[in-house]
Amino acid sequence: MTFVTFLMTQNRPVNINLFKIKLPLSAFLSITHRISGILIFFIVLPVSAYTLSLIFQNQESYDTFLAYYSNNLSIKLTYLFLVLIFQYHIFTGIRHMLMDFYLLEESLSVSHKSAVLTIFLFGINAMVTAWVML
């Protein structure tokens, strides 16, 4: 039996609809951790570098940025979103590292509980961050 005929005889699902698959919460956190890493690399870091370059040019550019930031809600929300992306990545990264170093048991129940705890702690942190930044 060749490899191709072996694959043809397998009862494999065809045309899987990814929107109908129910992912466990830990898998959802893992996927969103990767997405947040991509967003950090392509959006958060360039915006942060540009902002820092504006702030550190001279006192006038710092005052201009501060006045623009303090009077514009959309800019505040944008920076809040960028900070929350970074914080989410940190929280889920700590969870992943605890599991990778076997400090958390590898079972579905522990994985689910740690995912719920991560989301809960991130939610509290997000509320405090929003309160401070806005």
The first five atom37 places (N, CA, C, CB, O) and aatype in JSON, in Angstrom:
{
  "aatype": [12, 16, 13, 19, 16, 13, 10, 12, 16, 5, 2, 1, 14, 19, 2, 9, 2, 10, 13, 11, 9, 11, 10, 14, 10, 15, 0, 13, 10, 15, 9, 16, 8, 1, 9, 15, 7, 9, 10, 9, 13, 13, 9, 19, 10, 14, 19, 15, 0, 18, 16, 10, 15, 10, 9, 13, 5, 2, 5, 6, 15, 18, 3, 16, 13, 10, 0, 18, 18, 15, 2, 2, 10, 15, 9, 11, 10, 16, 18, 10, 13, 10, 19, 10, 9, 13, 5, 18, 8, 9, 13, 16, 7, 9, 1, 8, 12, 10, 12, 3, 13, 18, 10, 10, 6, 6, 15, 10, 15, 19, 15, 8, 11, 15, 0, 19, 10, 16, 9, 13, 10, 13, 7, 9, 2, 0, 12, 19, 16, 0, 17, 19, 12, 10],
  "atom_mask": [
    [1, 1, 1, 1, 1],
    [1, 1, 1, 1, 1],
    [1, 1, 1, 1, 1],
    [1, 1, 1, 1, 1],
    [1, 1, 1, 1, 1],
    [1, 1, 1, 1, 1],
    [1, 1, 1, 1, 1],
    [1, 1, 1, 1, 1],
    [1, 1, 1, 1, 1],
    [1, 1, 1, 1, 1],
    [1, 1, 1, 1, 1],
    [1, 1, 1, 1, 1],
    [1, 1, 1, 1, 1],
    [1, 1, 1, 1, 1],
    [1, 1, 1, 1, 1],
    [1, 1, 1, 1, 1],
    [1, 1, 1, 1, 1],
    [1, 1, 1, 1, 1],
    [1, 1, 1, 1, 1],
    [1, 1, 1, 1, 1],
    [1, 1, 1, 1, 1],
    [1, 1, 1, 1, 1],
    [1, 1, 1, 1, 1],
    [1, 1, 1, 1, 1],
    [1, 1, 1, 1, 1],
    [1, 1, 1, 1, 1],
    [1, 1, 1, 1, 1],
    [1, 1, 1, 1, 1],
    [1, 1, 1, 1, 1],
    [1, 1, 1, 1, 1],
    [1, 1, 1, 1, 1],
    [1, 1, 1, 1, 1],
    [1, 1, 1, 1, 1],
    [1, 1, 1, 1, 1],
    [1, 1, 1, 1, 1],
    [1, 1, 1, 1, 1],
    [1, 1, 1, 0, 1],
    [1, 1, 1, 1, 1],
    [1, 1, 1, 1, 1],
    [1, 1, 1, 1, 1],
    [1, 1, 1, 1, 1],
    [1, 1, 1, 1, 1],
    [1, 1, 1, 1, 1],
    [1, 1, 1, 1, 1],
    [1, 1, 1, 1, 1],
    [1, 1, 1, 1, 1],
    [1, 1, 1, 1, 1],
    [1, 1, 1, 1, 1],
    [1, 1, 1, 1, 1],
    [1, 1, 1, 1, 1],
    [1, 1, 1, 1, 1],
    [1, 1, 1, 1, 1],
    [1, 1, 1, 1, 1],
    [1, 1, 1, 1, 1],
    [1, 1, 1, 1, 1],
    [1, 1, 1, 1, 1],
    [1, 1, 1, 1, 1],
    [1, 1, 1, 1, 1],
    [1, 1, 1, 1, 1],
    [1, 1, 1, 1, 1],
    [1, 1, 1, 1, 1],
    [1, 1, 1, 1, 1],
    [1, 1, 1, 1, 1],
    [1, 1, 1, 1, 1],
    [1, 1, 1, 1, 1],
    [1, 1, 1, 1, 1],
    [1, 1, 1, 1, 1],
    [1, 1, 1, 1, 1],
    [1, 1, 1, 1, 1],
    [1, 1, 1, 1, 1],
    [1, 1, 1, 1, 1],
    [1, 1, 1, 1, 1],
    [1, 1, 1, 1, 1],
    [1, 1, 1, 1, 1],
    [1, 1, 1, 1, 1],
    [1, 1, 1, 1, 1],
    [1, 1, 1, 1, 1],
    [1, 1, 1, 1, 1],
    [1, 1, 1, 1, 1],
    [1, 1, 1, 1, 1],
    [1, 1, 1, 1, 1],
    [1, 1, 1, 1, 1],
    [1, 1, 1, 1, 1],
    [1, 1, 1, 1, 1],
    [1, 1, 1, 1, 1],
    [1, 1, 1, 1, 1],
    [1, 1, 1, 1, 1],
    [1, 1, 1, 1, 1],
    [1, 1, 1, 1, 1],
    [1, 1, 1, 1, 1],
    [1, 1, 1, 1, 1],
    [1, 1, 1, 1, 1],
    [1, 1, 1, 0, 1],
    [1, 1, 1, 1, 1],
    [1, 1, 1, 1, 1],
    [1, 1, 1, 1, 1],
    [1, 1, 1, 1, 1],
    [1, 1, 1, 1, 1],
    [1, 1, 1, 1, 1],
    [1, 1, 1, 1, 1],
    [1, 1, 1, 1, 1],
    [1, 1, 1, 1, 1],
    [1, 1, 1, 1, 1],
    [1, 1, 1, 1, 1],
    [1, 1, 1, 1, 1],
    [1, 1, 1, 1, 1],
    [1, 1, 1, 1, 1],
    [1, 1, 1, 1, 1],
    [1, 1, 1, 1, 1],
    [1, 1, 1, 1, 1],
    [1, 1, 1, 1, 1],
    [1, 1, 1, 1, 1],
    [1, 1, 1, 1, 1],
    [1, 1, 1, 1, 1],
    [1, 1, 1, 1, 1],
    [1, 1, 1, 1, 1],
    [1, 1, 1, 1, 1],
    [1, 1, 1, 1, 1],
    [1, 1, 1, 1, 1],
    [1, 1, 1, 1, 1],
    [1, 1, 1, 1, 1],
    [1, 1, 1, 1, 1],
    [1, 1, 1, 0, 1],
    [1, 1, 1, 1, 1],
    [1, 1, 1, 1, 1],
    [1, 1, 1, 1, 1],
    [1, 1, 1, 1, 1],
    [1, 1, 1, 1, 1],
    [1, 1, 1, 1, 1],
    [1, 1, 1, 1, 1],
    [1, 1, 1, 1, 1],
    [1, 1, 1, 1, 1],
    [1, 1, 1, 1, 1],
    [1, 1, 1, 1, 1]
  ],
  "atom_positions": [
    [[0.86, -1.17, 0.0], [0.0, 0.0, 0.0], [0.9, 1.24, 0.0], [-0.98, 0.0, 1.24], [1.81, 1.36, 0.82]],
    [[0.64, 2.12, -0.91], [1.43, 3.35, -0.98], [0.88, 4.37, 0.0], [1.44, 3.93, -2.41], [-0.21, 4.22, 0.55]],
    [[1.66, 5.39, 0.2], [1.27, 6.43, 1.15], [0.02, 7.17, 0.68], [2.42, 7.43, 1.35], [-0.84, 7.53, 1.48]],
    [[-0.09, 7.39, -0.63], [-1.25, 8.1, -1.18], [-2.51, 7.28, -1.0], [-1.04, 8.43, -2.67], [-3.55, 7.83, -0.61]],
    [[-2.45, 5.99, -1.27], [-3.65, 5.17, -1.08], [-3.99, 5.04, 0.4], [-3.45, 3.77, -1.69], [-5.16, 4.94, 0.77]],
    [[-2.97, 5.05, 1.25], [-3.22, 5.04, 2.69], [-4.0, 6.29, 3.11], [-1.89, 4.94, 3.47], [-4.95, 6.2, 3.88]],
    [[-3.57, 7.44, 2.59], [-4.27, 8.69, 2.92], [-5.68, 8.71, 2.36], [-3.49, 9.89, 2.41], [-6.59, 9.26, 2.98]],
    [[-5.88, 8.12, 1.19], [-7.2, 8.12, 0.57], [-8.18, 7.22, 1.32], [-7.09, 7.68, -0.88], [-9.38, 7.46, 1.28]],
    [[-7.68, 6.2, 1.99], [-8.58, 5.28, 2.69], [-8.91, 5.74, 4.1], [-7.96, 3.91, 2.75], [-9.79, 5.16, 4.75]],
    [[-8.25, 6.76, 4.58], [-8.52, 7.27, 5.93], [-9.84, 8.02, 5.96], [-7.37, 8.18, 6.4], [-10.21, 8.7, 5.0]],
    [[-10.56, 7.89, 7.07], [-11.8, 8.63, 7.26], [-11.48, 9.95, 7.94], [-12.83, 7.8, 8.09], [-11.67, 10.11, 9.15]],
    [[-11.01, 10.88, 7.16], [-10.62, 12.17, 7.7], [-11.7, 13.19, 7.39], [-9.25, 12.62, 7.13], [-12.36, 13.11, 6.35]],
    [[-11.88, 14.15, 8.28], [-12.88, 15.19, 8.01], [-12.44, 16.06, 6.84], [-13.11, 16.05, 9.27], [-11.26, 16.34, 6.64]],
    [[-13.42, 16.48, 6.09], [-13.16, 17.32, 4.93], [-13.89, 18.63, 5.13], [-13.61, 16.61, 3.61], [-15.03, 18.65, 5.6]],
    [[-13.24, 19.73, 4.78], [-13.87, 21.05, 4.81], [-14.33, 21.41, 6.22], [-15.05, 21.1, 3.84], [-15.52, 21.63, 6.46]],
    [[-13.4, 21.47, 7.14], [-13.72, 21.77, 8.53], [-14.09, 23.25, 8.65], [-12.53, 21.42, 9.46], [-13.37, 24.11, 8.16]],
    [[-15.2, 23.52, 9.3], [-15.61, 24.9, 9.56], [-15.03, 25.31, 10.91], [-17.17, 25.06, 9.53], [-15.49, 24.84, 11.96]],
    [[-14.04, 26.19, 10.89], [-13.35, 26.57, 12.12], [-14.23, 27.38, 13.07], [-12.12, 27.36, 11.79], [-13.94, 27.46, 14.26]],
    [[-15.3, 27.97, 12.56], [-16.19, 28.76, 13.41], [-17.15, 27.89, 14.21], [-16.97, 29.76, 12.57], [-17.76, 28.36, 15.17]],
    [[-17.29, 26.62, 13.83], [-18.18, 25.72, 14.55], [-17.44, 24.88, 15.59], [-18.9, 24.82, 13.58], [-18.08, 24.22, 16.41]],
    [[-16.12, 24.89, 15.55], [-15.34, 24.1, 16.51], [-15.29, 24.86, 17.83], [-13.9, 23.83, 15.96], [-14.96, 26.04, 17.87]],
    [[-15.61, 24.17, 18.91], [-15.57, 24.78, 20.24], [-14.19, 24.55, 20.83], [-16.68, 24.21, 21.17], [-13.84, 23.43, 21.21]],
    [[-13.4, 25.63, 20.89], [-12.06, 25.53, 21.45], [-12.11, 25.61, 22.97], [-11.15, 26.64, 20.89], [-12.95, 26.33, 23.52]],
    [[-11.24, 24.89, 23.65], [-11.13, 25.08, 25.1], [-10.6, 26.49, 25.39], [-10.2, 24.01, 25.73], [-9.96, 27.11, 24.54]],
    [[-10.88, 26.97, 26.58], [-10.46, 28.32, 26.95], [-8.95, 28.47, 26.9], [-10.98, 28.67, 28.34], [-8.43, 29.52, 26.53]],
    [[-8.23, 27.42, 27.28], [-6.77, 27.49, 27.25], [-6.25, 27.61, 25.83], [-6.16, 26.26, 27.93], [-5.25, 28.3, 25.59]],
    [[-6.9, 26.97, 24.87], [-6.49, 27.09, 23.47], [-6.78, 28.49, 22.95], [-7.21, 26.04, 22.6], [-6.0, 29.05, 22.19]],
    [[-7.9, 29.05, 23.37], [-8.24, 30.42, 22.97], [-7.2, 31.4, 23.51], [-9.65, 30.8, 23.47], [-6.79, 32.32, 22.8]],
    [[-6.77, 31.21, 24.76], [-5.74, 32.09, 25.33], [-4.41, 31.91, 24.61], [-5.57, 31.8, 26.82], [-3.69, 32.89, 24.41]],
    [[-4.1, 30.7, 24.21], [-2.85, 30.46, 23.5], [-2.86, 31.15, 22.13], [-2.62, 28.95, 23.32], [-1.87, 31.77, 21.74]],
    [[-3.96, 31.06, 21.42], [-4.07, 31.7, 20.11], [-4.02, 33.21, 20.25], [-5.37, 31.27, 19.4], [-3.32, 33.88, 19.49]],
    [[-4.76, 33.75, 21.21], [-4.76, 35.21, 21.38], [-3.41, 35.71, 21.9], [-5.87, 35.63, 22.32], [-3.05, 36.86, 21.66]],
    [[-2.67, 34.87, 22.62], [-1.32, 35.24, 23.04], [-0.42, 35.43, 21.82], [-0.72, 34.17, 24.0], [0.37, 36.37, 21.76]],
    [[-0.54, 34.53, 20.87], [0.26, 34.66, 19.64], [-0.17, 35.88, 18.83], [0.11, 33.39, 18.78], [0.68, 36.6, 18.29]],
    [[-1.46, 36.12, 18.76], [-1.95, 37.3, 18.02], [-1.48, 38.58, 18.69], [-3.5, 37.28, 17.93], [-1.08, 39.53, 18.02]],
    [[-1.52, 38.61, 20.02], [-1.05, 39.81, 20.72], [0.44, 40.02, 20.51], [-1.36, 39.71, 22.22], [0.9, 41.16, 20.45]],
    [[1.21, 38.95, 20.39], [2.63, 39.08, 20.09], [2.87, 39.69, 18.72], [0.0, 0.0, 0.0], [3.76, 40.52, 18.55]],
    [[2.07, 39.29, 17.76], [2.17, 39.87, 16.42], [1.79, 41.34, 16.45], [1.27, 39.11, 15.42], [2.45, 42.17, 15.83]],
    [[0.72, 41.67, 17.17], [0.3, 43.07, 17.28], [1.36, 43.92, 17.99], [-1.03, 43.18, 18.03], [1.59, 45.07, 17.62]],
    [[2.0, 43.35, 18.99], [3.06, 44.09, 19.68], [4.19, 44.39, 18.72], [3.59, 43.29, 20.89], [4.71, 45.51, 18.69]],
    [[4.58, 43.41, 17.93], [5.72, 43.6, 17.03], [5.41, 44.6, 15.93], [6.12, 42.27, 16.42], [6.25, 45.44, 15.6]],
    [[4.21, 44.53, 15.36], [3.91, 45.36, 14.19], [3.22, 46.68, 14.52], [3.07, 44.59, 13.25], [3.24, 47.6, 13.7]],
    [[2.6, 46.8, 15.7], [1.87, 48.03, 16.01], [2.4, 48.7, 17.27], [0.38, 47.73, 16.18], [2.77, 49.88, 17.23]],
    [[2.45, 47.99, 18.38], [2.81, 48.6, 19.66], [4.24, 49.13, 19.65], [2.64, 47.59, 20.8], [4.48, 50.27, 20.06]],
    [[5.18, 48.34, 19.19], [6.58, 48.79, 19.19], [6.81, 50.0, 18.28], [7.49, 47.65, 18.77], [7.46, 50.95, 18.72]],
    [[6.32, 50.0, 17.04], [6.53, 51.2, 16.22], [5.86, 52.45, 16.78], [6.03, 50.96, 14.82], [6.45, 53.53, 16.75]],
    [[4.64, 52.31, 17.28], [3.95, 53.48, 17.85], [4.68, 53.96, 19.1], [2.47, 53.13, 18.2], [4.82, 55.16, 19.31]],
    [[5.14, 53.03, 19.92], [5.89, 53.43, 21.12], [7.2, 54.11, 20.76], [6.16, 52.2, 22.0], [7.57, 55.11, 21.38]],
    [[7.9, 53.58, 19.77], [9.16, 54.2, 19.35], [8.92, 55.6, 18.79], [9.87, 53.33, 18.3], [9.68, 56.53, 19.07]],
    [[7.87, 55.75, 18.0], [7.55, 57.07, 17.44], [7.17, 58.05, 18.55], [6.41, 56.96, 16.41], [7.6, 59.2, 18.54]],
    [[6.37, 57.59, 19.5], [5.96, 58.46, 20.61], [7.17, 58.88, 21.44], [4.93, 57.74, 21.49], [7.3, 60.05, 21.8]],
    [[8.03, 57.94, 21.73], [9.23, 58.28, 22.5], [10.14, 59.24, 21.74], [10.01, 57.01, 22.86], [10.75, 60.13, 22.33]],
    [[10.23, 59.06, 20.42], [11.06, 59.99, 19.64], [10.46, 61.39, 19.66], [11.21, 59.51, 18.19], [11.19, 62.38, 19.68]],
    [[9.13, 61.49, 19.67], [8.49, 62.81, 19.77], [8.71, 63.43, 21.14], [6.98, 62.7, 19.49], [9.01, 64.61, 21.26]],
    [[8.56, 62.63, 22.17], [8.67, 63.15, 23.53], [10.09, 63.61, 23.84], [8.24, 62.09, 24.53], [10.28, 64.62, 24.51]],
    [[11.09, 62.87, 23.36], [12.47, 63.17, 23.73], [13.17, 64.17, 22.81], [13.26, 61.91, 23.74], [14.35, 64.44, 22.98]],
    [[12.44, 64.72, 21.82], [13.09, 65.7, 20.94], [13.47, 66.96, 21.7], [12.16, 66.06, 19.77], [14.64, 67.33, 21.77]],
    [[12.48, 67.61, 22.27], [12.73, 68.82, 23.07], [11.51, 69.08, 23.94], [13.04, 70.05, 22.15], [10.53, 68.33, 23.88]],
    [[11.57, 70.12, 24.72], [10.48, 70.44, 25.65], [9.21, 70.82, 24.9], [10.89, 71.57, 26.59], [8.11, 70.48, 25.34]],
    [[9.34, 71.52, 23.79], [8.16, 71.95, 23.02], [7.4, 70.76, 22.45], [8.58, 72.89, 21.88], [6.17, 70.72, 22.52]],
    [[8.11, 69.79, 21.91], [7.43, 68.62, 21.36], [6.77, 67.81, 22.47], [8.42, 67.75, 20.57], [5.71, 67.22, 22.26]],
    [[7.4, 67.77, 23.63], [6.79, 67.08, 24.77], [5.5, 67.78, 25.2], [7.78, 67.02, 25.96], [4.49, 67.13, 25.43]],
    [[5.55, 69.1, 25.3], [4.35, 69.86, 25.68], [3.25, 69.72, 24.63], [4.7, 71.34, 25.88], [2.08, 69.62, 24.98]],
    [[3.63, 69.71, 23.36], [2.65, 69.54, 22.29], [1.98, 68.18, 22.38], [3.31, 69.72, 20.91], [0.76, 68.06, 22.28]],
    [[2.8, 67.14, 22.56], [2.23, 65.8, 22.68], [1.33, 65.69, 23.9], [3.34, 64.76, 22.75], [0.26, 65.09, 23.83]],
    [[1.77, 66.25, 25.02], [0.98, 66.18, 26.25], [-0.35, 66.9, 26.09], [1.77, 66.77, 27.42], [-1.38, 66.41, 26.56]],
    [[-0.34, 68.06, 25.44], [-1.59, 68.8, 25.21], [-2.51, 68.02, 24.27], [-1.3, 70.19, 24.64], [-3.72, 67.97, 24.48]],
    [[-1.94, 67.44, 23.24], [-2.74, 66.67, 22.28], [-3.3, 65.42, 22.94], [-1.89, 66.29, 21.05], [-4.46, 65.06, 22.7]],
    [[-2.51, 64.76, 23.76], [-2.95, 63.55, 24.44], [-4.04, 63.86, 25.45], [-1.78, 62.87, 25.12], [-5.02, 63.12, 25.55]],
    [[-3.88, 64.94, 26.21], [-4.84, 65.22, 27.28], [-6.17, 65.74, 26.76], [-4.25, 66.23, 28.24], [-7.17, 65.66, 27.47]],
    [[-6.21, 66.27, 25.54], [-7.46, 66.83, 25.01], [-8.15, 65.93, 23.99], [-7.18, 68.16, 24.37], [-9.19, 66.31, 23.47]],
    [[-7.61, 64.77, 23.69], [-8.15, 63.94, 22.63], [-8.46, 62.55, 23.18], [-7.16, 63.85, 21.44], [-7.56, 61.78, 23.51]],
    [[-9.75, 62.23, 23.28], [-10.17, 60.94, 23.83], [-9.76, 59.78, 22.93], [-11.68, 60.92, 24.05], [-9.41, 58.71, 23.43]],
    [[-9.8, 59.97, 21.62], [-9.44, 58.87, 20.72], [-7.96, 58.49, 20.86], [-9.75, 59.25, 19.27], [-7.61, 57.32, 20.76]],
    [[-7.11, 59.48, 21.09], [-5.69, 59.18, 21.31], [-5.51, 58.44, 22.64], [-4.85, 60.49, 21.3], [-4.72, 57.51, 22.73]],
    [[-6.24, 58.87, 23.66], [-6.16, 58.17, 24.95], [-6.61, 56.72, 24.82], [-7.03, 58.89, 26.0], [-5.97, 55.82, 25.35]],
    [[-7.71, 56.5, 24.09], [-8.21, 55.13, 23.92], [-7.25, 54.29, 23.09], [-9.59, 55.16, 23.26], [-7.09, 53.1, 23.34]],
    [[-6.61, 54.92, 22.1], [-5.63, 54.19, 21.29], [-4.46, 53.74, 22.14], [-5.14, 55.06, 20.13], [-4.04, 52.58, 22.07]],
    [[-3.92, 54.65, 22.93], [-2.8, 54.28, 23.79], [-3.22, 53.29, 24.87], [-2.19, 55.52, 24.44], [-2.44, 52.41, 25.25]],
    [[-4.44, 53.41, 25.37], [-4.96, 52.43, 26.33], [-5.01, 51.05, 25.69], [-6.35, 52.85, 26.84], [-4.61, 50.06, 26.31]],
    [[-5.52, 50.98, 24.47], [-5.59, 49.71, 23.75], [-4.2, 49.11, 23.56], [-6.29, 49.9, 22.39], [-4.02, 47.9, 23.73]],
    [[-3.23, 49.93, 23.2], [-1.87, 49.44, 23.0], [-1.26, 48.92, 24.3], [-0.99, 50.55, 22.42], [-0.58, 47.9, 24.31]],
    [[-1.5, 49.63, 25.39], [-0.98, 49.19, 26.69], [-1.67, 47.89, 27.12], [-1.2, 50.28, 27.77], [-1.02, 47.0, 27.66]],
    [[-2.97, 47.77, 26.87], [-3.69, 46.55, 27.25], [-3.24, 45.35, 26.43], [-5.19, 46.76, 27.09], [-3.19, 44.23, 26.95]],
    [[-2.9, 45.56, 25.16], [-2.36, 44.46, 24.36], [-1.08, 43.94, 24.99], [-2.1, 44.92, 22.89], [-0.88, 42.74, 25.14]],
    [[-0.21, 44.87, 25.36], [1.06, 44.48, 25.96], [0.84, 43.77, 27.29], [1.96, 45.71, 26.16], [1.48, 42.76, 27.57]],
    [[-0.06, 44.29, 28.12], [-0.33, 43.67, 29.42], [-0.95, 42.28, 29.26], [-1.24, 44.56, 30.25], [-0.61, 41.36, 30.01]],
    [[-1.86, 42.13, 28.29], [-2.46, 40.82, 28.04], [-1.38, 39.81, 27.65], [-3.53, 40.91, 26.94], [-1.38, 38.67, 28.11]],
    [[-0.46, 40.25, 26.81], [0.62, 39.37, 26.37], [1.49, 38.96, 27.57], [1.48, 40.06, 25.3], [1.93, 37.81, 27.65]],
    [[1.73, 39.87, 28.48], [2.52, 39.56, 29.68], [1.77, 38.55, 30.56], [2.82, 40.85, 30.48], [2.37, 37.57, 31.0]],
    [[0.49, 38.78, 30.81], [-0.28, 37.87, 31.67], [-0.35, 36.46, 31.08], [-1.7, 38.42, 31.88], [-0.1, 35.49, 31.79]],
    [[-0.68, 36.35, 29.81], [-0.76, 35.02, 29.21], [0.62, 34.39, 29.06], [-1.46, 35.09, 27.84], [0.76, 33.17, 29.11]],
    [[1.64, 35.22, 28.87], [3.0, 34.7, 28.79], [3.46, 34.1, 30.1], [0.0, 0.0, 0.0], [4.12, 33.06, 30.12]],
    [[3.11, 34.75, 31.21], [3.45, 34.19, 32.53], [2.74, 32.86, 32.73], [3.05, 35.18, 33.66], [3.33, 31.91, 33.25]],
    [[1.49, 32.78, 32.31], [0.75, 31.52, 32.41], [1.42, 30.43, 31.59], [-0.71, 31.72, 31.96], [1.57, 29.3, 32.05]],
    [[1.81, 30.77, 30.36], [2.49, 29.78, 29.51], [3.81, 29.33, 30.12], [2.74, 30.37, 28.12], [4.15, 28.15, 30.08]],
    [[4.56, 30.26, 30.69], [5.85, 29.89, 31.28], [5.66, 29.01, 32.51], [6.64, 31.15, 31.66], [6.43, 28.07, 32.72]],
    [[4.64, 29.29, 33.32], [4.37, 28.43, 34.47], [4.04, 27.01, 34.02], [3.22, 29.0, 35.31], [4.44, 26.04, 34.66]],
    [[3.31, 26.9, 32.93], [2.97, 25.57, 32.43], [4.18, 24.91, 31.75], [1.79, 25.65, 31.44], [4.36, 23.7, 31.87]],
    [[5.0, 25.69, 31.05], [6.17, 25.12, 30.38], [7.21, 24.62, 31.37], [6.8, 26.15, 29.47], [7.9, 23.63, 31.1]],
    [[7.34, 25.29, 32.51], [8.3, 24.87, 33.53], [7.7, 23.87, 34.51], [8.82, 26.08, 34.28], [8.3, 23.59, 35.55]],
    [[6.53, 23.34, 34.19], [5.84, 22.32, 34.99], [5.56, 22.79, 36.41], [6.66, 21.05, 35.02], [5.55, 21.99, 37.34]],
    [[5.34, 24.08, 36.57], [4.93, 24.58, 37.88], [3.42, 24.46, 38.06], [5.37, 26.04, 38.06], [2.91, 24.56, 39.17]],
    [[2.73, 24.24, 36.96], [1.3, 23.92, 36.98], [1.13, 22.53, 36.39], [0.46, 24.99, 36.19], [1.8, 22.16, 35.43]],
    [[0.23, 21.77, 36.98], [-0.02, 20.42, 36.5], [-0.61, 20.46, 35.1], [-0.96, 19.67, 37.47], [-1.42, 21.34, 34.78]],
    [[-0.22, 19.52, 34.27], [-0.74, 19.47, 32.91], [-2.0, 18.62, 32.86], [0.32, 18.93, 31.93], [-1.95, 17.43, 32.55]],
    [[-3.12, 19.22, 33.17], [-4.41, 18.56, 33.05], [-5.4, 19.59, 32.54], [-4.87, 17.94, 34.41], [-5.17, 20.79, 32.62]],
    [[-6.51, 19.1, 32.02], [-7.49, 20.02, 31.46], [-8.11, 20.91, 32.53], [-8.58, 19.24, 30.75], [-8.38, 22.08, 32.28]],
    [[-8.33, 20.36, 33.71], [-8.96, 21.17, 34.76], [-8.03, 22.27, 35.24], [-9.38, 20.28, 35.93], [-8.46, 23.41, 35.43]],
    [[-6.75, 21.95, 35.44], [-5.79, 22.98, 35.88], [-5.58, 24.0, 34.77], [-4.44, 22.33, 36.27], [-5.45, 25.2, 35.04]],
    [[-5.55, 23.54, 33.54], [-5.39, 24.45, 32.41], [-6.57, 25.41, 32.32], [-5.25, 23.66, 31.09], [-6.39, 26.61, 32.07]],
    [[-7.77, 24.89, 32.51], [-8.96, 25.74, 32.47], [-8.98, 26.73, 33.64], [-10.24, 24.88, 32.48], [-9.29, 27.91, 33.46]],
    [[-8.64, 26.24, 34.83], [-8.63, 27.13, 36.0], [-7.58, 28.22, 35.87], [-8.37, 26.33, 37.28], [-7.82, 29.37, 36.24]],
    [[-6.41, 27.87, 35.34], [-5.38, 28.9, 35.15], [-5.78, 29.89, 34.07], [-4.03, 28.25, 34.8], [-5.42, 31.07, 34.15]],
    [[-6.51, 29.44, 33.06], [-6.99, 30.36, 32.03], [-8.02, 31.32, 32.6], [-7.6, 29.58, 30.85], [-7.99, 32.52, 32.31]],
    [[-8.93, 30.81, 33.42], [-9.93, 31.67, 34.06], [-9.25, 32.66, 35.0], [-10.96, 30.83, 34.83], [-9.61, 33.84, 35.02]],
    [[-8.28, 32.2, 35.77], [-7.56, 33.1, 36.68], [-6.8, 34.17, 35.9], [-6.58, 32.29, 37.55], [-6.76, 35.33, 36.31]],
    [[-6.2, 33.79, 34.78], [-5.47, 34.76, 33.95], [-6.42, 35.82, 33.42], [-4.76, 34.05, 32.79], [-6.1, 37.01, 33.46]],
    [[-7.57, 35.41, 32.92], [-8.54, 36.38, 32.4], [-9.05, 37.27, 33.52], [-9.72, 35.65, 31.72], [-9.22, 38.48, 33.32]],
    [[-9.31, 36.69, 34.69], [-9.78, 37.48, 35.83], [-8.75, 38.53, 36.25], [-10.11, 36.56, 37.01], [-9.09, 39.69, 36.45]],
    [[-7.5, 38.1, 36.4], [-6.45, 39.04, 36.8], [-6.21, 40.11, 35.74], [-5.14, 38.29, 37.08], [-5.99, 41.27, 36.06]],
    [[-6.27, 39.71, 34.47], [-6.12, 40.69, 33.4], [-7.29, 41.68, 33.42], [-6.02, 40.0, 32.03], [-7.09, 42.87, 33.18]],
    [[-8.49, 41.2, 33.69], [-9.65, 42.1, 33.76], [-9.5, 43.14, 34.86], [0.0, 0.0, 0.0], [-9.79, 44.32, 34.65]],
    [[-9.05, 42.71, 36.03], [-8.81, 43.66, 37.12], [-7.72, 44.65, 36.73], [-8.41, 42.92, 38.43], [-7.85, 45.85, 36.94]],
    [[-6.65, 44.13, 36.15], [-5.55, 44.99, 35.71], [-6.01, 45.97, 34.63], [-4.39, 44.14, 35.19], [-5.6, 47.13, 34.62]],
    [[-6.86, 45.52, 33.72], [-7.36, 46.39, 32.65], [-8.22, 47.51, 33.22], [-8.16, 45.58, 31.64], [-8.14, 48.65, 32.75]],
    [[-9.04, 47.2, 34.22], [-9.86, 48.25, 34.83], [-9.0, 49.28, 35.54], [-10.87, 47.64, 35.81], [-9.26, 50.48, 35.43]],
    [[-7.99, 48.83, 36.26], [-7.09, 49.77, 36.95], [-6.32, 50.61, 35.94], [-6.11, 49.01, 37.87], [-6.16, 51.82, 36.12]],
    [[-5.85, 49.98, 34.87], [-5.11, 50.71, 33.84], [-5.99, 51.74, 33.16], [-4.54, 49.73, 32.8], [-5.56, 52.87, 32.92]],
    [[-7.23, 51.37, 32.85], [-8.15, 52.32, 32.22], [-8.45, 53.47, 33.16], [-9.46, 51.61, 31.81], [-8.54, 54.62, 32.73]],
    [[-8.61, 53.17, 34.44], [-8.88, 54.23, 35.42], [-7.71, 55.2, 35.52], [-9.18, 53.63, 36.81], [-7.91, 56.41, 35.63]],
    [[-6.49, 54.67, 35.46], [-5.3, 55.52, 35.57], [-5.08, 56.33, 34.29], [-4.06, 54.67, 35.87], [-4.75, 57.51, 34.35]],
    [[-5.25, 55.7, 33.14], [-4.92, 56.36, 31.88], [-5.99, 57.33, 31.4], [-4.68, 55.34, 30.81], [-5.68, 58.3, 30.71]],
    [[-7.23, 57.09, 31.76], [-8.3, 57.97, 31.29], [-8.66, 58.93, 32.39], [-9.54, 57.18, 30.84], [-9.54, 59.77, 32.21]]
  ]
}
